[in-house]
Amino acid sequence: MCEDDSALNGQEPPEIPLPGALFRDTGRGDRVGEFRGVVGPYWSLRPVGGGVEWEAEPEWVRALTPAERLSVENALRNLRSSRGGV
């Protein structure tokens, strides 16, 4: 097996996003998380609003649509409001 499997299938490796970017992990039940970094061949994602990070395979992760992003951001604001934050 080659070190860079992407060279074998003709695909470029995914571009590394900025920390905090929101993604949907379709390989893990459509979980939504914030990008935290790279761990070996995996991306580290954390639930929006905090929690335990998980490792996701980049080929199963996609950026949120504008409507999904708005929904997640509104849910996060509501969560912070219910905890007494602004």
Secondary structure, 3 states (H helix, E strand, C coil): CCCCHHHHHCCCCCCCCCCCCEEEEHHHCCEEEEEEEEECCEEEEEECCCCCCEEECHHHEEECCHHHHHHHHHHHHHHHHHCCCC
